[in-house]
């Protein structure tokens, strides 16, 4: 397990977000990215989760009182699976891109084909 402070992990998430092209971030709509210590029970290896309605599934009435979509990045599972701090930063970057892709309606099979699994 990699030793990393919460602040260092948050910085890795911020760096991952900053690496996404501005043109792409500009069309991310009503999403918050949250860092949680642990993934939901029953899935201890889960590194991230998109909880929301993908842009491709939103109807014309979406947004009328809807809460923001949420992307969760799980710190402890990431630290457990990585070998060093550089590996953590790489995995966080992949996880952030992966979960944002779900916001755009891209499923896991397609993400794996593209190398973002």
HELIX and SHEET records of a PDB file:
HELIX    1   1 UNK A    6  UNK A   18  1                                  13    
HELIX    2   2 UNK A   22  UNK A   25  1                                   4    
HELIX    3   3 UNK A   55  UNK A   57  5                                   3    
HELIX    4   4 UNK A   75  UNK A   81  1                                   7    
HELIX    5   5 UNK A   85  UNK A  103  1                                  19    
HELIX    6   6 UNK A  108  UNK A  114  1                                   7    
SHEET    1   A 3 UNK A  31  UNK A  36  0                                        
SHEET    2   A 3 UNK A  69  UNK A  74  1                                        
SHEET    3   A 3 UNK A  48  UNK A  51 -1                                        
END                                                                             
